[in-house]
Amino acid sequence: MRTTAVASGYRPQSAIRTADVAGDVDLGEAGVALPGRTVTTTVEPGRAVPLEPGLGFAVREGGRTVGAGTVTAAGWRERACGDRGSGPGRPAVRPPGRGAHPGDPGTMGA
């Protein structure tokens, strides 16, 4: 377990299914999460990953699990040119069955 608080902008590694993905944390108005507390947060994955409500994930730091959570909602967010992440105009999170690039059938979500 973490022993120090985290604030919006924290960018931990998350283990989602078999993928390790860094993501930007937004704690909303609270701004800070204290160790041991349960919080609702928004996380913007650093790359496209298949997500669905109910999916569990682990938050990892330095090879240790420091937190855990459950996806409650997943959606698309269009990005503007120059945004970091999945690229200009590409969704940050793709629904199951969509490939990594438009027109790519892919195997995500299988």
PDB file as gemmi writes it, atoms N, CA and C in Angstrom:
CRYST1    1.000    1.000    1.000  90.00  90.00  90.00 P 1                      
ATOM      1  N   MET A   1       0.846  -1.181   0.000  1.00  0.00           N  
ATOM      2  CA  MET A   1       0.000   0.000   0.000  1.00  0.00           C  
ATOM      3  C   MET A   1       0.889   1.241   0.000  1.00  0.00           C  
ATOM      4  N   ARG A   2       0.431   2.268  -0.677  1.00  0.00           N  
ATOM      5  CA  ARG A   2       1.141   3.551  -0.686  1.00  0.00           C  
ATOM      6  C   ARG A   2       1.092   4.176   0.692  1.00  0.00           C  
ATOM      7  N   THR A   3       2.109   4.935   1.026  1.00  0.00           N  
ATOM      8  CA  THR A   3       2.132   5.596   2.325  1.00  0.00           C  
ATOM      9  C   THR A   3       2.010   7.112   2.209  1.00  0.00           C  
ATOM     10  N   THR A   4       2.006   7.625   0.971  1.00  0.00           N  
ATOM     11  CA  THR A   4       1.844   9.066   0.762  1.00  0.00           C  
ATOM     12  C   THR A   4       0.654   9.321  -0.141  1.00  0.00           C  
ATOM     13  N   ALA A   5       0.076  10.497  -0.031  1.00  0.00           N  
ATOM     14  CA  ALA A   5      -1.091  10.865  -0.837  1.00  0.00           C  
ATOM     15  C   ALA A   5      -0.704  11.048  -2.304  1.00  0.00           C  
ATOM     16  N   VAL A   6      -1.704  10.952  -3.187  1.00  0.00           N  
ATOM     17  CA  VAL A   6      -1.500  11.254  -4.609  1.00  0.00           C  
ATOM     18  C   VAL A   6      -2.422  12.401  -4.992  1.00  0.00           C  
ATOM     19  N   ALA A   7      -2.027  13.141  -6.018  1.00  0.00           N  
ATOM     20  CA  ALA A   7      -2.808  14.280  -6.488  1.00  0.00           C  
ATOM     21  C   ALA A   7      -3.119  14.108  -7.966  1.00  0.00           C  
ATOM     22  N   SER A   8      -4.046  14.900  -8.475  1.00  0.00           N  
ATOM     23  CA  SER A   8      -4.332  14.895  -9.908  1.00  0.00           C  
ATOM     24  C   SER A   8      -3.023  15.118 -10.651  1.00  0.00           C  
ATOM     25  N   GLY A   9      -2.858  14.419 -11.758  1.00  0.00           N  
ATOM     26  CA  GLY A   9      -1.623  14.502 -12.517  1.00  0.00           C  
ATOM     27  C   GLY A   9      -0.691  13.326 -12.254  1.00  0.00           C  
ATOM     28  N   TYR A  10      -0.966  12.567 -11.190  1.00  0.00           N  
ATOM     29  CA  TYR A  10      -0.212  11.342 -10.887  1.00  0.00           C  
ATOM     30  C   TYR A  10      -0.340  10.420 -12.095  1.00  0.00           C  
ATOM     31  N   ARG A  11       0.743   9.765 -12.483  1.00  0.00           N  
ATOM     32  CA  ARG A  11       0.744   8.914 -13.683  1.00  0.00           C  
ATOM     33  C   ARG A  11       1.304   7.524 -13.348  1.00  0.00           C  
ATOM     34  N   PRO A  12       0.486   6.682 -12.694  1.00  0.00           N  
ATOM     35  CA  PRO A  12       0.976   5.347 -12.324  1.00  0.00           C  
ATOM     36  C   PRO A  12       0.890   4.358 -13.480  1.00  0.00           C  
ATOM     37  N   GLN A  13       1.558   3.226 -13.318  1.00  0.00           N  
ATOM     38  CA  GLN A  13       1.432   2.085 -14.215  1.00  0.00           C  
ATOM     39  C   GLN A  13       0.224   1.299 -13.736  1.00  0.00           C  
ATOM     40  N   SER A  14      -0.634   0.876 -14.645  1.00  0.00           N  
ATOM     41  CA  SER A  14      -1.777   0.040 -14.276  1.00  0.00           C  
ATOM     42  C   SER A  14      -1.700  -1.276 -15.024  1.00  0.00           C  
ATOM     43  N   ALA A  15      -1.988  -2.359 -14.334  1.00  0.00           N  
ATOM     44  CA  ALA A  15      -2.038  -3.677 -14.951  1.00  0.00           C  
ATOM     45  C   ALA A  15      -3.499  -3.958 -15.284  1.00  0.00           C  
ATOM     46  N   ILE A  16      -3.806  -3.974 -16.586  1.00  0.00           N  
ATOM     47  CA  ILE A  16      -5.170  -4.206 -17.065  1.00  0.00           C  
ATOM     48  C   ILE A  16      -5.134  -5.450 -17.940  1.00  0.00           C  
ATOM     49  N   ARG A  17      -5.805  -6.503 -17.503  1.00  0.00           N  
ATOM     50  CA  ARG A  17      -5.699  -7.818 -18.136  1.00  0.00           C  
ATOM     51  C   ARG A  17      -4.223  -8.181 -18.209  1.00  0.00           C  
ATOM     52  N   THR A  18      -3.652  -8.305 -19.424  1.00  0.00           N  
ATOM     53  CA  THR A  18      -2.232  -8.660 -19.552  1.00  0.00           C  
ATOM     54  C   THR A  18      -1.376  -7.467 -19.958  1.00  0.00           C  
ATOM     55  N   ALA A  19      -1.947  -6.278 -19.992  1.00  0.00           N  
ATOM     56  CA  ALA A  19      -1.215  -5.079 -20.425  1.00  0.00           C  
ATOM     57  C   ALA A  19      -0.798  -4.217 -19.238  1.00  0.00           C  
ATOM     58  N   ASP A  20       0.347  -3.575 -19.370  1.00  0.00           N  
ATOM     59  CA  ASP A  20       0.786  -2.547 -18.421  1.00  0.00           C  
ATOM     60  C   ASP A  20       0.654  -1.221 -19.132  1.00  0.00           C  
ATOM     61  N   VAL A  21      -0.164  -0.314 -18.585  1.00  0.00           N  
ATOM     62  CA  VAL A  21      -0.463   0.953 -19.235  1.00  0.00           C  
ATOM     63  C   VAL A  21      -0.332   2.086 -18.234  1.00  0.00           C  
ATOM     64  N   ALA A  22       0.406   3.121 -18.592  1.00  0.00           N  
ATOM     65  CA  ALA A  22       0.472   4.321 -17.756  1.00  0.00           C  
ATOM     66  C   ALA A  22      -0.752   5.172 -18.081  1.00  0.00           C  
ATOM     67  N   GLY A  23      -1.253   5.912 -17.105  1.00  0.00           N  
ATOM     68  CA  GLY A  23      -2.409   6.761 -17.332  1.00  0.00           C  
ATOM     69  C   GLY A  23      -2.393   7.981 -16.434  1.00  0.00           C  
ATOM     70  N   ASP A  24      -2.937   9.082 -16.934  1.00  0.00           N  
ATOM     71  CA  ASP A  24      -3.035  10.317 -16.158  1.00  0.00           C  
ATOM     72  C   ASP A  24      -4.266  10.266 -15.265  1.00  0.00           C  
ATOM     73  N   VAL A  25      -4.078  10.517 -13.973  1.00  0.00           N  
ATOM     74  CA  VAL A  25      -5.159  10.484 -12.992  1.00  0.00           C  
ATOM     75  C   VAL A  25      -5.720  11.886 -12.782  1.00  0.00           C  
ATOM     76  N   ASP A  26      -7.047  11.997 -12.796  1.00  0.00           N  
ATOM     77  CA  ASP A  26      -7.737  13.254 -12.473  1.00  0.00           C  
ATOM     78  C   ASP A  26      -8.675  12.968 -11.313  1.00  0.00           C  
ATOM     79  N   LEU A  27      -8.400  13.568 -10.168  1.00  0.00           N  
ATOM     80  CA  LEU A  27      -9.205  13.344  -8.971  1.00  0.00           C  
ATOM     81  C   LEU A  27     -10.342  14.351  -8.825  1.00  0.00           C  
ATOM     82  N   GLY A  28     -10.569  15.153  -9.854  1.00  0.00           N  
ATOM     83  CA  GLY A  28     -11.668  16.114  -9.820  1.00  0.00           C  
ATOM     84  C   GLY A  28     -11.482  17.176  -8.761  1.00  0.00           C  
ATOM     85  N   GLU A  29     -12.584  17.566  -8.132  1.00  0.00           N  
ATOM     86  CA  GLU A  29     -12.546  18.636  -7.132  1.00  0.00           C  
ATOM     87  C   GLU A  29     -11.753  18.248  -5.892  1.00  0.00           C  
ATOM     88  N   ALA A  30     -11.744  16.968  -5.536  1.00  0.00           N  
ATOM     89  CA  ALA A  30     -11.000  16.533  -4.348  1.00  0.00           C  
ATOM     90  C   ALA A  30      -9.521  16.869  -4.499  1.00  0.00           C  
ATOM     91  N   GLY A  31      -8.962  16.609  -5.671  1.00  0.00           N  
ATOM     92  CA  GLY A  31      -7.581  16.957  -5.954  1.00  0.00           C  
ATOM     93  C   GLY A  31      -6.531  16.076  -5.314  1.00  0.00           C  
ATOM     94  N   VAL A  32      -6.826  15.444  -4.171  1.00  0.00           N  
ATOM     95  CA  VAL A  32      -5.861  14.612  -3.447  1.00  0.00           C  
ATOM     96  C   VAL A  32      -6.574  13.361  -2.923  1.00  0.00           C  
ATOM     97  N   ALA A  33      -5.878  12.215  -3.002  1.00  0.00           N  
ATOM     98  CA  ALA A  33      -6.389  10.964  -2.433  1.00  0.00           C  
ATOM     99  C   ALA A  33      -5.406  10.495  -1.366  1.00  0.00           C  
ATOM    100  N   LEU A  34      -5.893  10.294  -0.171  1.00  0.00           N  
ATOM    101  CA  LEU A  34      -5.061   9.840   0.940  1.00  0.00           C  
ATOM    102  C   LEU A  34      -4.959   8.323   0.938  1.00  0.00           C  
ATOM    103  N   PRO A  35      -3.834   7.774   1.408  1.00  0.00           N  
ATOM    104  CA  PRO A  35      -3.678   6.313   1.462  1.00  0.00           C  
ATOM    105  C   PRO A  35      -4.808   5.660   2.253  1.00  0.00           C  
ATOM    106  N   GLY A  36      -5.296   4.536   1.734  1.00  0.00           N  
ATOM    107  CA  GLY A  36      -6.353   3.792   2.417  1.00  0.00           C  
ATOM    108  C   GLY A  36      -7.758   4.268   2.104  1.00  0.00           C  
ATOM    109  N   ARG A  37      -7.895   5.384   1.425  1.00  0.00           N  
ATOM    110  CA  ARG A  37      -9.218   5.922   1.092  1.00  0.00           C  
ATOM    111  C   ARG A  37      -9.711   5.366  -0.235  1.00  0.00           C  
ATOM    112  N   THR A  38     -11.025   5.271  -0.375  1.00  0.00           N  
ATOM    113  CA  THR A  38     -11.651   4.888  -1.632  1.00  0.00           C  
ATOM    114  C   THR A  38     -12.063   6.162  -2.341  1.00  0.00           C  
ATOM    115  N   VAL A  39     -11.659   6.304  -3.596  1.00  0.00           N  
ATOM    116  CA  VAL A  39     -11.982   7.507  -4.366  1.00  0.00           C  
ATOM    117  C   VAL A  39     -12.523   7.135  -5.738  1.00  0.00           C  
ATOM    118  N   THR A  40     -13.287   8.055  -6.306  1.00  0.00           N  
ATOM    119  CA  THR A  40     -13.721   7.932  -7.694  1.00  0.00           C  
ATOM    120  C   THR A  40     -12.841   8.867  -8.494  1.00  0.00           C  
ATOM    121  N   THR A  41     -12.258   8.353  -9.559  1.00  0.00           N  
ATOM    122  CA  THR A  41     -11.312   9.134 -10.339  1.00  0.00           C  
ATOM    123  C   THR A  41     -11.507   8.878 -11.827  1.00  0.00           C  
ATOM    124  N   THR A  42     -10.974   9.749 -12.630  1.00  0.00           N  
ATOM    125  CA  THR A  42     -10.951   9.566 -14.074  1.00  0.00           C  
ATOM    126  C   THR A  42      -9.504   9.321 -14.459  1.00  0.00           C  
ATOM    127  N   VAL A  43      -9.280   8.301 -15.277  1.00  0.00           N  
ATOM    128  CA  VAL A  43      -7.927   7.984 -15.733  1.00  0.00           C  
ATOM    129  C   VAL A  43      -7.924   7.995 -17.250  1.00  0.00           C  
ATOM    130  N   GLU A  44      -6.986   8.721 -17.821  1.00  0.00           N  
ATOM    131  CA  GLU A  44      -6.805   8.783 -19.274  1.00  0.00           C  
ATOM    132  C   GLU A  44      -5.630   7.879 -19.625  1.00  0.00           C  
ATOM    133  N   PRO A  45      -5.904   6.697 -20.210  1.00  0.00           N  
ATOM    134  CA  PRO A  45      -4.808   5.789 -20.558  1.00  0.00           C  
ATOM    135  C   PRO A  45      -3.846   6.446 -21.542  1.00  0.00           C  
ATOM    136  N   GLY A  46      -2.564   6.121 -21.436  1.00  0.00           N  
ATOM    137  CA  GLY A  46      -1.555   6.673 -22.330  1.00  0.00           C  
ATOM    138  C   GLY A  46      -1.584   6.068 -23.717  1.00  0.00           C  
ATOM    139  N   ARG A  47      -2.323   4.985 -23.900  1.00  0.00           N  
ATOM    140  CA  ARG A  47      -2.484   4.362 -25.218  1.00  0.00           C  
ATOM    141  C   ARG A  47      -3.826   3.644 -25.251  1.00  0.00           C  
ATOM    142  N   ALA A  48      -4.231   3.230 -26.444  1.00  0.00           N  
ATOM    143  CA  ALA A  48      -5.517   2.558 -26.605  1.00  0.00           C  
ATOM    144  C   ALA A  48      -5.500   1.190 -25.926  1.00  0.00           C  
ATOM    145  N   VAL A  49      -6.503   0.947 -25.081  1.00  0.00           N  
ATOM    146  CA  VAL A  49      -6.656  -0.345 -24.421  1.00  0.00           C  
ATOM    147  C   VAL A  49      -8.147  -0.689 -24.401  1.00  0.00           C  
ATOM    148  N   PRO A  50      -8.491  -1.969 -24.542  1.00  0.00           N  
ATOM    149  CA  PRO A  50      -9.900  -2.353 -24.461  1.00  0.00           C  
ATOM    150  C   PRO A  50     -10.351  -2.336 -23.005  1.00  0.00           C  
ATOM    151  N   LEU A  51     -11.381  -1.572 -22.720  1.00  0.00           N  
ATOM    152  CA  LEU A  51     -11.926  -1.468 -21.372  1.00  0.00           C  
ATOM    153  C   LEU A  51     -13.422  -1.709 -21.402  1.00  0.00           C  
ATOM    154  N   GLU A  52     -13.949  -2.203 -20.300  1.00  0.00           N  
ATOM    155  CA  GLU A  52     -15.394  -2.370 -20.160  1.00  0.00           C  
ATOM    156  C   GLU A  52     -15.732  -2.261 -18.683  1.00  0.00           C  
ATOM    157  N   PRO A  53     -16.928  -1.773 -18.372  1.00  0.00           N  
ATOM    158  CA  PRO A  53     -17.328  -1.673 -16.964  1.00  0.00           C  
ATOM    159  C   PRO A  53     -17.224  -3.035 -16.272  1.00  0.00           C  
ATOM    160  N   GLY A  54     -16.734  -3.010 -15.034  1.00  0.00           N  
ATOM    161  CA  GLY A  54     -16.577  -4.232 -14.252  1.00  0.00           C  
ATOM    162  C   GLY A  54     -15.175  -4.820 -14.302  1.00  0.00           C  
ATOM    163  N   LEU A  55     -14.355  -4.361 -15.245  1.00  0.00           N  
ATOM    164  CA  LEU A  55     -12.997  -4.866 -15.380  1.00  0.00           C  
ATOM    165  C   LEU A  55     -12.130  -4.372 -14.222  1.00  0.00           C  
ATOM    166  N   GLY A  56     -11.432  -5.270 -13.574  1.00  0.00           N  
ATOM    167  CA  GLY A  56     -10.549  -4.894 -12.472  1.00  0.00           C  
ATOM    168  C   GLY A  56      -9.164  -4.523 -12.979  1.00  0.00           C  
ATOM    169  N   PHE A  57      -8.448  -3.729 -12.209  1.00  0.00           N  
ATOM    170  CA  PHE A  57      -7.084  -3.367 -12.559  1.00  0.00           C  
ATOM    171  C   PHE A  57      -6.280  -3.136 -11.292  1.00  0.00           C  
ATOM    172  N   ALA A  58      -4.967  -3.237 -11.421  1.00  0.00           N  
ATOM    173  CA  ALA A  58      -4.048  -2.992 -10.304  1.00  0.00           C  
ATOM    174  C   ALA A  58      -3.217  -1.760 -10.622  1.00  0.00           C  
ATOM    175  N   VAL A  59      -2.937  -0.954  -9.613  1.00  0.00           N  
ATOM    176  CA  VAL A  59      -2.070   0.209  -9.756  1.00  0.00           C  
ATOM    177  C   VAL A  59      -0.718  -0.193  -9.196  1.00  0.00           C  
ATOM    178  N   ARG A  60       0.337  -0.033 -10.008  1.00  0.00           N  
ATOM    179  CA  ARG A  60       1.662  -0.513  -9.611  1.00  0.00           C  
ATOM    180  C   ARG A  60       2.674   0.613  -9.604  1.00  0.00           C  
ATOM    181  N   GLU A  61       3.603   0.523  -8.663  1.00  0.00           N  
ATOM    182  CA  GLU A  61       4.704   1.480  -8.522  1.00  0.00           C  
ATOM    183  C   GLU A  61       5.959   0.710  -8.150  1.00  0.00           C  
ATOM    184  N   GLY A  62       6.997   0.844  -8.941  1.00  0.00           N  
ATOM    185  CA  GLY A  62       8.255   0.183  -8.610  1.00  0.00           C  
ATOM    186  C   GLY A  62       8.140  -1.314  -8.419  1.00  0.00           C  
ATOM    187  N   GLY A  63       7.283  -1.975  -9.216  1.00  0.00           N  
ATOM    188  CA  GLY A  63       7.124  -3.420  -9.116  1.00  0.00           C  
ATOM    189  C   GLY A  63       6.206  -3.890  -8.000  1.00  0.00           C  
ATOM    190  N   ARG A  64       5.627  -2.948  -7.230  1.00  0.00           N  
ATOM    191  CA  ARG A  64       4.707  -3.316  -6.145  1.00  0.00           C  
ATOM    192  C   ARG A  64       3.300  -2.834  -6.467  1.00  0.00           C  
ATOM    193  N   THR A  65       2.308  -3.610  -6.085  1.00  0.00           N  
ATOM    194  CA  THR A  65       0.920  -3.186  -6.225  1.00  0.00           C  
ATOM    195  C   THR A  65       0.603  -2.246  -5.070  1.00  0.00           C  
ATOM    196  N   VAL A  66       0.180  -1.014  -5.403  1.00  0.00           N  
ATOM    197  CA  VAL A  66      -0.105  -0.013  -4.367  1.00  0.00           C  
ATOM    198  C   VAL A  66      -1.584   0.355  -4.324  1.00  0.00           C  
ATOM    199  N   GLY A  67      -2.363  -0.199  -5.225  1.00  0.00           N  
ATOM    200  CA  GLY A  67      -3.796   0.088  -5.239  1.00  0.00           C  
ATOM    201  C   GLY A  67      -4.499  -0.811  -6.235  1.00  0.00           C  
ATOM    202  N   ALA A  68      -5.808  -0.788  -6.197  1.00  0.00           N  
ATOM    203  CA  ALA A  68      -6.615  -1.585  -7.114  1.00  0.00           C  
ATOM    204  C   ALA A  68      -7.914  -0.853  -7.370  1.00  0.00           C  
ATOM    205  N   GLY A  69      -8.544  -1.182  -8.473  1.00  0.00           N  
ATOM    206  CA  GLY A  69      -9.804  -0.522  -8.796  1.00  0.00           C  
ATOM    207  C   GLY A  69     -10.632  -1.321  -9.775  1.00  0.00           C  
ATOM    208  N   THR A  70     -11.790  -0.778 -10.102  1.00  0.00           N  
ATOM    209  CA  THR A  70     -12.715  -1.380 -11.044  1.00  0.00           C  
ATOM    210  C   THR A  70     -13.175  -0.307 -12.019  1.00  0.00           C  
ATOM    211  N   VAL A  71     -13.159  -0.630 -13.305  1.00  0.00           N  
ATOM    212  CA  VAL A  71     -13.650   0.297 -14.327  1.00  0.00           C  
ATOM    213  C   VAL A  71     -15.159   0.420 -14.156  1.00  0.00           C  
ATOM    214  N   THR A  72     -15.660   1.655 -14.033  1.00  0.00           N  
ATOM    215  CA  THR A  72     -17.109   1.867 -13.913  1.00  0.00           C  
ATOM    216  C   THR A  72     -17.709   2.391 -15.207  1.00  0.00           C  
ATOM    217  N   ALA A  73     -16.901   3.016 -16.055  1.00  0.00           N  
ATOM    218  CA  ALA A  73     -17.365   3.514 -17.348  1.00  0.00           C  
ATOM    219  C   ALA A  73     -16.163   3.658 -18.257  1.00  0.00           C  
ATOM    220  N   ALA A  74     -16.363   3.454 -19.545  1.00  0.00           N  
ATOM    221  CA  ALA A  74     -15.292   3.625 -20.528  1.00  0.00           C  
ATOM    222  C   ALA A  74     -15.895   4.332 -21.727  1.00  0.00           C  
ATOM    223  N   GLY A  75     -15.139   5.196 -22.334  1.00  0.00           N  
ATOM    224  CA  GLY A  75     -15.671   5.930 -23.471  1.00  0.00           C  
ATOM    225  C   GLY A  75     -14.584   6.415 -24.390  1.00  0.00           C  
ATOM    226  N   TRP A  76     -15.016   7.065 -25.443  1.00  0.00           N  
ATOM    227  CA  TRP A  76     -14.118   7.623 -26.438  1.00  0.00           C  
ATOM    228  C   TRP A  76     -13.908   9.086 -26.121  1.00  0.00           C  
ATOM    229  N   ARG A  77     -12.705   9.547 -26.395  1.00  0.00           N  
ATOM    230  CA  ARG A  77     -12.431  10.965 -26.280  1.00  0.00           C  
ATOM    231  C   ARG A  77     -11.604  11.367 -27.491  1.00  0.00           C  
ATOM    232  N   GLU A  78     -12.138  12.247 -28.306  1.00  0.00           N  
ATOM    233  CA  GLU A  78     -11.396  12.711 -29.464  1.00  0.00           C  
ATOM    234  C   GLU A  78     -10.261  13.595 -29.002  1.00  0.00           C  
ATOM    235  N   ARG A  79      -9.121  13.452 -29.623  1.00  0.00           N  
ATOM    236  CA  ARG A  79      -7.938  14.229 -29.257  1.00  0.00           C  
ATOM    237  C   ARG A  79      -7.660  15.273 -30.325  1.00  0.00           C  
ATOM    238  N   ALA A  80      -7.161  16.383 -29.880  1.00  0.00           N  
ATOM    239  CA  ALA A  80      -6.767  17.441 -30.808  1.00  0.00           C  
ATOM    240  C   ALA A  80      -5.333  17.190 -31.265  1.00  0.00           C  
ATOM    241  N   CYS A  81      -4.952  17.772 -32.373  1.00  0.00           N  
ATOM    242  CA  CYS A  81      -3.580  17.646 -32.867  1.00  0.00           C  
ATOM    243  C   CYS A  81      -2.612  18.098 -31.783  1.00  0.00           C  
ATOM    244  N   GLY A  82      -1.570  17.352 -31.581  1.00  0.00           N  
ATOM    245  CA  GLY A  82      -0.556  17.720 -30.607  1.00  0.00           C  
ATOM    246  C   GLY A  82      -0.775  17.099 -29.238  1.00  0.00           C  
ATOM    247  N   ASP A  83      -1.985  16.554 -28.970  1.00  0.00           N  
ATOM    248  CA  ASP A  83      -2.203  15.881 -27.681  1.00  0.00           C  
ATOM    249  C   ASP A  83      -1.347  14.632 -27.617  1.00  0.00           C  
ATOM    250  N   ARG A  84      -0.867  14.312 -26.436  1.00  0.00           N  
ATOM    251  CA  ARG A  84      -0.095  13.099 -26.234  1.00  0.00           C  
ATOM    252  C   ARG A  84      -1.085  11.929 -26.199  1.00  0.00           C  
ATOM    253  N   GLY A  85      -0.654  10.777 -26.624  1.00  0.00           N  
ATOM    254  CA  GLY A  85      -1.504   9.594 -26.519  1.00  0.00           C  
ATOM    255  C   GLY A  85      -1.699   8.910 -27.841  1.00  0.00           C  
ATOM    256  N   SER A  86      -2.950   8.568 -28.163  1.00  0.00           N  
ATOM    257  CA  SER A  86      -3.202   7.724 -29.309  1.00  0.00           C  
ATOM    258  C   SER A  86      -3.169   8.466 -30.632  1.00  0.00           C  
ATOM    259  N   GLY A  87      -2.991   9.772 -30.638  1.00  0.00           N  
ATOM    260  CA  GLY A  87      -2.782  10.497 -31.894  1.00  0.00           C  
ATOM    261  C   GLY A  87      -3.924  11.398 -32.268  1.00  0.00           C  
ATOM    262  N   PRO A  88      -3.685  12.268 -33.252  1.00  0.00           N  
ATOM    263  CA  PRO A  88      -4.686  13.246 -33.659  1.00  0.00           C  
ATOM    264  C   PRO A  88      -5.984  12.597 -34.129  1.00  0.00           C  
ATOM    265  N   GLY A  89      -7.068  12.978 -33.502  1.00  0.00           N  
ATOM    266  CA  GLY A  89      -8.387  12.518 -33.934  1.00  0.00           C  
ATOM    267  C   GLY A  89      -8.684  11.065 -33.666  1.00  0.00           C  
ATOM    268  N   ARG A  90      -7.774  10.345 -33.020  1.00  0.00           N  
ATOM    269  CA  ARG A  90      -8.027   8.941 -32.719  1.00  0.00           C  
ATOM    270  C   ARG A  90      -8.573   8.826 -31.309  1.00  0.00           C  
ATOM    271  N   PRO A  91      -9.468   7.885 -31.073  1.00  0.00           N  
ATOM    272  CA  PRO A  91     -10.006   7.721 -29.722  1.00  0.00           C  
ATOM    273  C   PRO A  91      -8.949   7.210 -28.765  1.00  0.00           C  
ATOM    274  N   ALA A  92      -9.044   7.634 -27.509  1.00  0.00           N  
ATOM    275  CA  ALA A  92      -8.097   7.194 -26.491  1.00  0.00           C  
ATOM    276  C   ALA A  92      -8.385   5.763 -26.072  1.00  0.00           C  
ATOM    277  N   VAL A  93      -9.635   5.350 -26.099  1.00  0.00           N  
ATOM    278  CA  VAL A  93     -10.035   3.997 -25.727  1.00  0.00           C  
ATOM    279  C   VAL A  93     -10.919   3.472 -26.831  1.00  0.00           C  
ATOM    280  N   ARG A  94     -10.652   2.288 -27.307  1.00  0.00           N  
ATOM    281  CA  ARG A  94     -11.423   1.718 -28.411  1.00  0.00           C  
ATOM    282  C   ARG A  94     -12.363   0.626 -27.890  1.00  0.00           C  
ATOM    283  N   PRO A  95     -13.536   0.496 -28.487  1.00  0.00           N  
ATOM    284  CA  PRO A  95     -14.435  -0.589 -28.066  1.00  0.00           C  
ATOM    285  C   PRO A  95     -13.876  -1.943 -28.496  1.00  0.00           C  
ATOM    286  N   PRO A  96     -14.294  -3.028 -27.839  1.00  0.00           N  
ATOM    287  CA  PRO A  96     -13.806  -4.355 -28.206  1.00  0.00           C  
ATOM    288  C   PRO A  96     -13.997  -4.630 -29.686  1.00  0.00           C  
ATOM    289  N   GLY A  97     -13.006  -5.323 -30.277  1.00  0.00           N  
ATOM    290  CA  GLY A  97     -13.107  -5.718 -31.673  1.00  0.00           C  
ATOM    291  C   GLY A  97     -12.499  -4.731 -32.631  1.00  0.00           C  
ATOM    292  N   ARG A  98     -12.113  -3.554 -32.196  1.00  0.00           N  
ATOM    293  CA  ARG A  98     -11.511  -2.562 -33.088  1.00  0.00           C  
ATOM    294  C   ARG A  98     -10.001  -2.676 -33.006  1.00  0.00           C  
ATOM    295  N   GLY A  99      -9.335  -2.510 -34.131  1.00  0.00           N  
ATOM    296  CA  GLY A  99      -7.879  -2.568 -34.174  1.00  0.00           C  
ATOM    297  C   GLY A  99      -7.251  -1.301 -33.641  1.00  0.00           C  
ATOM    298  N   ALA A 100      -5.946  -1.261 -33.659  1.00  0.00           N  
ATOM    299  CA  ALA A 100      -5.208  -0.120 -33.132  1.00  0.00           C  
ATOM    300  C   ALA A 100      -5.327   1.107 -34.018  1.00  0.00           C  
ATOM    301  N   HIS A 101      -5.666   0.918 -35.298  1.00  0.00           N  
ATOM    302  CA  HIS A 101      -5.803   2.041 -36.216  1.00  0.00           C  
ATOM    303  C   HIS A 101      -7.104   1.892 -36.995  1.00  0.00           C  
ATOM    304  N   PRO A 102      -7.737   2.992 -37.393  1.00  0.00           N  
ATOM    305  CA  PRO A 102      -8.965   2.894 -38.176  1.00  0.00           C  
ATOM    306  C   PRO A 102      -8.755   1.988 -39.400  1.00  0.00           C  
ATOM    307  N   GLY A 103      -9.708   1.114 -39.643  1.00  0.00           N  
ATOM    308  CA  GLY A 103      -9.631   0.189 -40.779  1.00  0.00           C  
ATOM    309  C   GLY A 103      -8.898  -1.099 -40.453  1.00  0.00           C  
ATOM    310  N   ASP A 104      -8.274  -1.186 -39.288  1.00  0.00           N  
ATOM    311  CA  ASP A 104      -7.546  -2.358 -38.832  1.00  0.00           C  
ATOM    312  C   ASP A 104      -8.517  -3.279 -38.100  1.00  0.00           C  
ATOM    313  N   PRO A 105      -8.758  -4.509 -38.545  1.00  0.00           N  
ATOM    314  CA  PRO A 105      -9.716  -5.346 -37.818  1.00  0.00           C  
ATOM    315  C   PRO A 105      -9.245  -5.705 -36.411  1.00  0.00           C  
ATOM    316  N   GLY A 106      -7.970  -6.000 -36.264  1.00  0.00           N  
ATOM    317  CA  GLY A 106      -7.390  -6.240 -34.928  1.00  0.00           C  
ATOM    318  C   GLY A 106      -8.017  -7.394 -34.179  1.00  0.00           C  
ATOM    319  N   THR A 107      -7.540  -7.601 -32.949  1.00  0.00           N  
ATOM    320  CA  THR A 107      -8.067  -8.670 -32.106  1.00  0.00           C  
ATOM    321  C   THR A 107      -8.342  -8.166 -30.707  1.00  0.00           C  
ATOM    322  N   MET A 108      -8.358  -6.849 -30.520  1.00  0.00           N  
ATOM    323  CA  MET A 108      -8.572  -6.307 -29.172  1.00  0.00           C  
ATOM    324  C   MET A 108      -9.951  -6.692 -28.661  1.00  0.00           C  
ATOM    325  N   GLY A 109     -10.024  -7.043 -27.417  1.00  0.00           N  
ATOM    326  CA  GLY A 109     -11.305  -7.376 -26.786  1.00  0.00           C  
ATOM    327  C   GLY A 109     -11.684  -8.829 -26.968  1.00  0.00           C  
ATOM    328  N   ALA A 110     -10.833  -9.618 -27.617  1.00  0.00           N  
ATOM    329  CA  ALA A 110     -11.169 -11.029 -27.846  1.00  0.00           C  
ATOM    330  C   ALA A 110     -11.032 -11.826 -26.577  1.00  0.00           C  
TER     331      ALA A 110                                                      
END                                                                             
